[in-house]
Amino acid sequence: MVRYNCTIIDLYDRRVVASETGRWITSELAIKTLNKALDAQRKRPYGLILHSDQGSQFTSLNFTLFCEEHGIRQSMSRAGCPYDNAPMERYYNSLKAELIEQFTFNTDEELNYAVSEYAYLWYNQIRPHSYNNYMTPLEARNSG
């Protein structure tokens, strides 16, 4: 079973804001994830910058127009330069090592549930992060 995950993290405290998994990596998956992130905010942030790699889902006309319609400025890594996207790569490495490679998922529902639990419960509320002086993202957000 091959699935793709699109996740948005807040660079302030490395909190997962939105995470969606799909059968294909498409602009629709990216839009669905960004929409979920926007809906999760009590107040729509002004001057929002969304940083990503140059994947086709983020450079597509549909995604670009969605960002423009919502006042979101896109920022992208240069081709072949993954370093400024390191926090996201770190998250995906953790997701794979701590969840995906440890368990077998028989259905899409099992996988979606597990990824959601990992992101919003384990990663945000239980797992300490060296970036946050070994506090969880939730603790870091509440202390700052």
C-alpha positions, -999 to 999 in steps of 0.1 A, spaced: 0 0 0 17 32 -12 3 65 3 15 100 4 14 124 33 11 162 32 18 179 65 21 215 76 42 224 106 45 257 124 82 266 125 77 285 158 74 253 179 74 225 153 38 217 160 19 198 133 -9 221 122 -25 198 96 -18 164 81 -36 146 54 -28 113 36 -38 103 2 -34 78 -26 -16 103 -49 5 134 -43 -16 161 -60 -25 197 -57 -58 186 -43 -41 168 -14 -20 200 -7 -50 222 -9 -70 199 15 -41 200 40 -37 238 38 -74 243 41 -74 221 72 -45 242 86 -64 274 80 -96 261 95 -77 250 126 -67 286 134 -89 306 157 -80 337 138 -67 337 103 -30 348 105 -20 379 86 10 377 64 12 340 64 42 325 45 40 289 35 74 273 28 77 241 7 98 223 -17 92 226 -55 70 196 -57 44 197 -85 16 198 -59 29 231 -46 38 247 -79 6 238 -96 -17 265 -108 -45 252 -86 -24 254 -54 -8 288 -64 -43 303 -70 -55 289 -37 -27 306 -19 -33 339 -37 -70 338 -29 -62 333 8 -34 359 10 -7 333 16 28 340 2 46 310 -11 83 304 -4 102 275 -19 135 259 -17 158 262 -47 160 231 -68 185 207 -53 188 226 -20 169 206 7 185 224 37 159 251 42 132 225 43 150 205 70 123 208 97 98 191 73 123 165 63 130 158 100 93 153 106 89 129 77 120 109 89 105 107 124 71 97 110 86 69 90 110 56 117 86 59 146 54 48 130 54 36 93 83 12 96 71 -2 130 36 -13 121 16 -29 93 -16 -12 81 -42 -32 63 -66 -5 53 -65 32 45 -86 39 76 -60 22 98 -32 42 82 -51 75 83 -60 70 120 -24 61 130 -9 90 111 -34 114 127 -27 100 162 10 102 156 9 139 144 -16 154 167 -11 133 199 23 118 199 43 144 180 26 175 193 18 166 229 41 137 241 73 136 221 100 161 233 118 180 206 154 191 209 145 223 190 122 232 219 148 225 246 132 190 250 97 203 255 68 191 234 54 216 208 24 220 231 46 229 261 68 252 240 37 271 227 22 274 261 55 286 277 62 313 250 
